[in-house]
Amino acid sequence: MSKFTQYLLLPAALGVLFTGCASQTEDSSTESTTVADDSVKVEVPEIEGAVEASEFCALADELTCAGALGCCGDPEFASVDSCVEQSMCAQGLGKALASEALANGELIYDAVAAGDYLRDFASHTAGCEEQSVDLRRPTFLRGSRDVGEDCSPVGDDITNMFLCADGLECVITVDGETKERKGTCAIEDLSTAPGAEGEACATGEDCSSGMCSDGVCQADLESLYCVSPMPQTPPPNAIPTYLYLDLSGSSSGSTGNVTLTYSKNNTYYRCTITDTLSDGQEKVCAVSSTGDISGPDDQFFDIDMTSNDGIRVDTVCACETANPSTNKCTTEIECAGTFNKAGTSKPGWCSDASFNVWLWANACKKIWVDGDGNGSCTSFEIDMDNSNYTTCES
């Protein structure tokens, strides 16, 4: 099994997908079903037999959106259909399933394994349970490239990142100046990230989810299943007057200053939050300085913290207008609410790497800014023009 350290851009709107596979397959069919079982909370598609490559995206979409509607306390979609409409398979896994690499056998799709994979996914989604399979690691795809060989994505096409052989992973590094992503096949790191679910803990601060119970880190299931609509294109000439920060979970807070910066079209906008921050708090700060910057005109957010406290960032936004009394944006220009991590040197950056990778490129739903744990990074840059890649700068 190969994997890569960027989370997958998986199924979405139905496209023309390559149907080749590595083994003989049975006919597969699906229908919505409700099992007479008290543990079943959500109606999910019934998946039978092997799943052809051309069917995979549509089924995964249905499962993800069933969870997003049925397992989320406050779903942001009106229906499963409206959720599925925003999926992005054609830009992610769909490209790999329709690729020349799959057609020529360099990338192999196992339809039987894909069916097993989705059935396990469906079983846990039906009960709104923690997933038992790691959906960042597609066991139904395998490549043939050896240690040291290139697996760099080509623009938004991530097909090459699947091409490392079993037991290897595609390790991504990002050039600090050009922002170019470079992938290299390396021995797969099977170690558990600090604070992962199931790891021992004393308090929520020891867990990436912020939740510790009976000495063991727990999954934040509400966060795992809830997904948001893709953001709309921001107004082209809007100027931010406030910046916004939303913290999430438990054991998250800071007594030191937190500085937010938004950069767009070679101009930066900056403010500093000096108040104490606590669990689940939202905060806006008025832009207090602005100026010119050199280099690419990409859109960035930067988060910098002066203390060693840990804050678990759910969302950061630039606001054209805001209400300081409610600490909310009233007109948003740009927001980052999910994140990608560049490389593996700071495994604690990512919190709630949920199975909701099917629809959104950035399954790292929250990041820890923390001076003495959870990756020990107090300064982040978020590249809005490059899939929200998040780079630790200190």
C-alpha positions in Angstrom: 0.0 0.0 0.0 1.3 3.4 -0.9 0.2 6.7 0.5 1.1 10.3 0.3 1.3 13.0 2.9 -1.1 15.5 1.3 -4.7 14.6 1.8 -6.5 13.4 -1.2 -8.8 15.4 -3.5 -11.4 12.6 -3.9 -14.8 12.0 -5.4 -17.1 14.7 -6.6 -19.3 15.6 -9.5 -19.6 12.6 -11.9 -17.1 12.8 -14.7 -15.8 10.4 -17.4 -13.6 8.0 -15.3 -11.4 5.2 -16.6 -13.0 1.8 -15.9 -9.9 -0.4 -16.1 -9.0 -2.5 -13.0 -6.4 -5.0 -11.9 -8.6 -8.0 -11.3 -11.8 -9.8 -12.4 -14.8 -8.1 -10.8 -18.3 -9.0 -9.9 -21.3 -6.9 -10.9 -21.8 -4.2 -8.3 -25.1 -2.5 -7.5 -26.3 -0.1 -4.9 -29.5 0.9 -3.3 -30.3 3.0 -0.2 -31.1 0.8 2.7 -32.0 1.1 6.4 -31.0 -1.8 8.6 -33.2 -2.7 11.6 -30.5 -2.0 14.1 -30.4 0.5 16.9 -26.8 1.4 16.0 -27.9 2.6 12.5 -28.4 6.4 12.6 -28.0 7.3 8.9 -29.3 5.7 5.7 -26.4 4.9 3.5 -26.1 3.2 0.1 -25.8 -0.6 0.1 -22.6 -1.6 -1.7 -22.4 -5.1 -3.2 -19.4 -6.8 -4.7 -16.5 -5.1 -6.5 -16.7 -1.5 -7.4 -15.5 -0.4 -10.8 -13.3 2.7 -11.1 -16.1 4.5 -12.9 -18.4 4.0 -10.0 -16.1 4.7 -7.1 -16.5 8.5 -7.0 -20.3 8.6 -7.0 -20.5 6.0 -4.2 -18.0 7.8 -2.0 -19.8 11.1 -2.6 -23.1 9.6 -1.4 -21.5 8.2 1.7 -19.6 11.3 2.6 -22.7 13.5 2.2 -24.9 11.0 4.1 -22.6 11.5 7.0 -22.4 15.3 6.5 -26.2 15.5 6.7 -27.0 12.7 9.2 -24.0 12.8 11.6 -23.5 16.6 11.9 -25.5 18.4 14.6 -25.8 21.5 12.4 -25.3 20.5 8.8 -24.6 23.3 6.3 -26.3 21.6 3.3 -30.0 21.4 2.7 -29.8 17.9 1.1 -27.4 15.2 0.1 -27.8 16.3 -3.5 -26.7 19.8 -2.8 -23.7 18.4 -0.9 -22.7 16.1 -3.8 -22.9 19.0 -6.3 -19.9 20.6 -4.6 -17.6 17.5 -4.7 -14.4 17.7 -6.7 -13.6 14.2 -8.0 -12.7 15.5 -11.5 -9.9 17.6 -10.0 -8.6 14.9 -7.7 -8.9 11.1 -7.6 -10.9 11.3 -10.8 -7.8 12.4 -12.7 -5.9 9.4 -11.4 -8.7 7.0 -12.3 -8.8 8.5 -15.8 -5.0 8.7 -16.2 -2.6 7.2 -18.7 -0.8 5.7 -15.7 -3.8 3.6 -14.9 -4.4 2.7 -18.6 -0.8 1.5 -19.1 -0.6 -0.4 -15.8 1.8 1.8 -13.9 -1.1 2.6 -11.5 -3.3 -0.4 -10.6 -6.9 -0.2 -9.4 -8.2 -3.2 -7.4 -12.0 -3.2 -7.8 -12.5 -5.9 -5.1 -10.4 -3.9 -2.6 -12.3 -0.8 -3.5 -15.6 -2.5 -2.7 -14.4 -3.7 0.7 -13.0 -0.2 1.4 -16.3 1.5 0.7 -18.4 -1.1 2.6 -16.3 -0.5 5.7 -16.7 3.3 5.2 -20.5 2.8 4.8 -20.8 0.6 7.9 -19.2 3.2 10.2 -20.9 6.2 8.6 -24.3 4.5 9.2 -23.6 4.6 12.9 -21.8 8.0 12.9 -18.8 6.2 14.3 -15.1 6.8 14.1 -13.8 5.3 10.8 -11.7 2.1 11.2 -9.9 2.5 7.8 -7.5 5.4 7.1 -9.2 7.0 4.1 -6.1 9.0 3.3 -4.4 5.7 2.3 -6.3 4.2 -0.7 -5.6 0.4 -0.3 -7.3 -0.1 -3.7 -4.6 1.8 -5.6 -1.0 0.8 -5.9 2.0 2.0 -7.9 5.4 0.8 -8.9 7.9 3.6 -8.4 10.8 2.8 -6.0 12.5 4.7 -3.2 14.0 8.0 -4.4 11.9 8.2 -7.6 9.8 11.2 -8.4 6.1 11.4 -7.5 5.6 15.2 -7.8 2.1 16.4 -8.7 1.7 18.3 -11.9 -0.2 21.4 -11.2 -3.6 20.2 -9.7 -3.1 16.7 -11.1 -2.1 14.5 -8.2 -1.9 11.2 -10.2 1.8 10.9 -9.7 1.4 10.9 -5.9 -0.3 7.5 -6.1 2.6 5.9 -8.0 4.9 4.8 -5.2 5.1 1.1 -4.7 3.6 -0.8 -1.7 5.4 0.1 1.6 6.3 3.6 0.3 4.8 7.0 0.5 5.1 10.1 -1.6 6.7 12.7 0.7 6.0 16.3 -0.4 8.2 19.3 0.2 7.4 22.8 -0.9 10.0 25.4 -2.1 9.7 28.4 0.2 10.1 30.9 -2.6 8.5 29.3 -5.7 5.9 27.3 -3.7 6.6 24.4 -6.1 5.7 21.0 -4.7 8.3 18.2 -5.0 7.4 14.6 -4.3 9.8 11.8 -3.7 9.0 8.1 -2.9 10.3 7.1 0.5 9.8 4.4 3.1 6.3 4.7 4.5 6.2 6.1 8.0 3.7 4.0 10.0 4.3 5.7 13.3 1.4 7.2 15.1 1.3 11.0 15.1 1.5 12.5 18.6 -2.0 12.9 20.1 -3.7 10.7 17.6 -6.9 8.9 18.6 -6.1 5.9 20.9 -2.9 7.4 22.2 -2.5 7.8 26.0 -3.2 11.3 27.4 -3.5 13.1 30.7 -5.5 16.1 29.4 -7.0 17.3 26.2 -3.8 19.3 25.5 -2.2 15.9 24.8 -4.6 15.1 21.9 -4.9 16.5 18.4 -8.7 16.4 18.8 -8.5 18.3 22.1 -10.5 15.4 23.7 -9.1 13.1 26.4 -11.3 10.6 28.2 -10.2 7.8 30.6 -6.6 8.4 29.7 -7.1 7.9 26.0 -7.3 10.5 23.1 -10.8 10.4 21.6 -12.0 11.4 18.1 -14.2 14.5 17.8 -16.9 12.8 15.8 -18.9 16.0 15.3 -16.0 17.6 13.7 -15.1 14.5 11.7 -18.4 14.4 9.9 -19.3 18.1 9.5 -18.2 19.7 6.2 -18.9 23.1 4.8 -19.7 24.4 1.3 -16.8 25.4 -0.9 -16.2 29.2 -0.5 -17.4 31.5 -3.2 -15.0 33.7 -5.2 -14.3 36.8 -3.1 -15.1 40.3 -4.4 -12.2 41.3 -6.6 -11.7 44.8 -5.2 -12.7 44.3 -1.6 -10.4 45.7 1.1 -10.2 44.0 4.5 -10.9 46.2 7.5 -11.0 43.3 10.0 -9.4 39.9 10.3 -11.2 37.0 12.1 -10.1 33.9 14.1 -12.2 31.0 15.2 -10.9 28.5 17.7 -12.3 25.0 18.2 -12.5 22.2 20.7 -11.2 21.9 24.2 -7.9 22.6 25.8 -7.3 25.4 23.3 -6.4 28.9 24.4 -3.7 31.6 24.6 -2.6 34.3 27.0 -0.1 35.8 24.6 -0.6 38.0 21.5 -1.9 36.4 18.3 -1.1 38.3 15.1 -3.1 37.7 11.9 -1.9 38.8 8.5 -3.8 38.6 5.2 -1.8 39.3 1.9 -3.3 39.8 -1.5 -2.0 41.5 -4.7 1.3 42.3 -3.0 -0.4 44.2 -0.1 -0.6 42.9 3.4 -3.2 43.7 6.1 -2.4 43.0 9.7 -3.9 43.1 13.2 -3.0 41.7 16.7 -5.3 40.0 19.2 -4.1 40.9 22.7 -7.0 39.5 24.7 -6.9 36.0 26.3 -8.3 33.4 23.9 -10.2 30.4 25.1 -11.9 27.2 23.8 -14.3 27.8 20.9 -13.9 31.5 20.9 -14.4 33.7 17.9 -12.5 37.0 17.6 -12.1 39.9 15.2 -9.4 42.5 15.3 -9.4 45.7 13.3 -6.6 46.0 10.7 -4.0 48.2 12.3 -1.2 48.2 9.7 -0.9 47.6 5.9 1.8 47.9 3.4 3.5 46.5 0.3 5.2 43.2 0.0 7.5 41.8 -2.7 7.3 38.4 -4.4 4.4 36.5 -5.8 0.9 38.1 -5.6 -0.6 35.0 -4.1 -3.2 35.2 -1.3 -1.8 34.2 2.1 -2.9 34.1 5.7 -0.2 34.2 8.4 -0.8 33.3 12.1 1.8 34.1 14.6 1.7 33.6 18.4 4.0 34.9 21.1 3.3 32.4 23.9 3.8 28.6 24.2 0.1 28.1 24.7 -1.8 26.0 22.2 -4.6 27.3 20.0 -6.6 25.0 17.7 -7.5 27.1 14.7 -10.8 26.2 13.0 -11.0 29.2 10.6 -9.3 32.4 9.7 -10.9 35.1 7.5 -10.4 38.5 6.0 -13.5 40.7 6.4 -14.6 43.6 4.4 -16.9 44.5 7.3 -17.3 43.0 10.8 -19.3 43.4 14.0 -16.8 43.7 16.9 -19.6 43.2 19.5 -20.3 39.7 18.2 -16.8 39.1 16.9 -18.1 37.9 13.5 -17.5 38.9 9.9 -20.5 40.5 8.3 -18.9 40.5 4.8 -16.2 37.9 4.2 -13.6 38.4 1.5 -11.6 35.2 1.9 -11.6 32.4 4.5 -9.5 29.3 5.2 -11.3 26.6 7.1 -9.5 23.5 6.1 -5.8 23.1 5.5 -3.1 21.1 3.8 0.2 20.4 5.4 3.5 20.5 3.5 5.6 17.5 4.4 5.6 15.4 7.5 8.1 17.0 9.9 5.4 18.5 12.1 2.7 15.7 12.4 0.9 17.6 15.2 0.0 20.5 12.9 -3.0 18.7 11.7 -6.1 18.1 13.9 -9.2 16.2 12.7 -7.8 14.7 9.5 -11.3 13.3 8.9 -12.6 10.9 6.3 -14.2 13.9 4.6 -11.4 13.9 2.1 -13.8 12.8 -0.6 -15.1 16.3 -1.3 -12.6 18.7 -0.1 -8.8 18.9 -0.9 -8.0 20.0 2.6 -9.0 17.3 5.0 -6.8 18.8 7.7 -9.8 20.5 9.2 -8.0 22.3 12.0 -4.4 23.2 12.8 -2.6 23.6 16.2 -0.5 26.7 16.8 1.4 25.6 19.8 4.8 26.4 21.2 5.4 23.3 23.3 3.3 20.5 21.7 1.2 19.4 18.8 4.0 20.0 16.4 5.6 22.9 18.3 5.0 25.6 15.7 4.0 29.1 16.5 4.1 30.7 13.1 2.1 29.5 10.1 1.7 30.6 6.5 -1.4 29.4 4.6 -1.2 29.7 0.8 -4.8 30.4 -0.4 -3.8 30.0 -4.0 -2.2 26.6 -3.5 -4.9 24.4 -1.9 -4.4 26.1 1.5 -0.9 24.6 1.9 0.2 25.3 5.5 3.9 25.8 6.1 5.4 26.2 9.6 7.8 29.1 9.6 9.1 28.8 13.2 
